[in-house]
Amino acid sequence: MTIHKEGYTSIALCILFIFVVNAVIQFYFPEAHTVKWIVYILSFVLFVIILQFFRSPNISVSEDEKMVLCPADGKVVVIEETTETEYLKDKRIQLSVFMSPVNVHVNRNPIAGVVKYFKYNPGKYLVAWHPKSSTENERTTIVIENAAGVPVLFRQIAGALARRIVWYVKEGDKVEQGQQFGFIKFGSRVDVFLPLGSTIKVDLGQVVKGGRTVLAELPAKAAQLKPSKKEADNAFETVAAARPVKNTIKKQM
């Protein structure tokens, strides 16, 4: 377990804040022992919370080009068929993972391949479980295409508390599965858009781990980037028959 580089500044500011608060209490209320112990305890709790938020566990990634790894720690809050309108512009299976403040906030590539598309979109700060957060909140959109030509689109989405998204990739980069592609501070959400015909390996409400949990298995045959409506409907019916696709968006806290 290490501390992520994105946490160095926040941890330093936290230590400075704690030092100043404790120095003020000690200077102005030297005899208020009860107050001082309360401040000491609260300071310790604050430091531990900030420290654990920026933890970056060392994990072993089992690479498999057929599998889609979870990009973040958290809980699955959406599994549904939807139309991706920004880049792919066709029907996809959307899986969304909500990251609470207690989760590890490192983001990892779900598949290996080449970054075909990247865009940062400024926006609102709706709560991360809001249905419109995927299209209206501040976010990044990344598309990786694997060796078989299958694209997987995923988004980092800011929430009401998370207001800083960090990314480490750009168009044209060749990336590895499970490699860090970014970080989101203090609670957020990550959406993954999979080709119709993918076999979903998780359930709604399931707790998942970034770089370790398998979200889905990609279709054996590379699908067209823009399938016809009939082909898309038939493909999704096949997935639904194998595992019911849930389309309820729930608040997961």
Secondary structure, DSSP 8 states (H G I E B T S, - for coil): -EE-GGGHHHHHHHHHHHHHHHHHHHHH-TT-HHHHHHHHHHHHHHHHHHHHHTEE--------TTEEE-SSSEEEEEEEEEEETTTT-EEEEEEEEEE-TTS--EEE-SS-EEEEEEEEE--B---TTSTTHHHHBSEEEEEEE-TTS-EEEEEEEE-SS---EEE---TT-EE-TT-EEEEE-SSEEEEEEE-TT-EE---TT-EE-TTTSEEEE--SS---SS--HHHHHHHHHHHHHHS----------
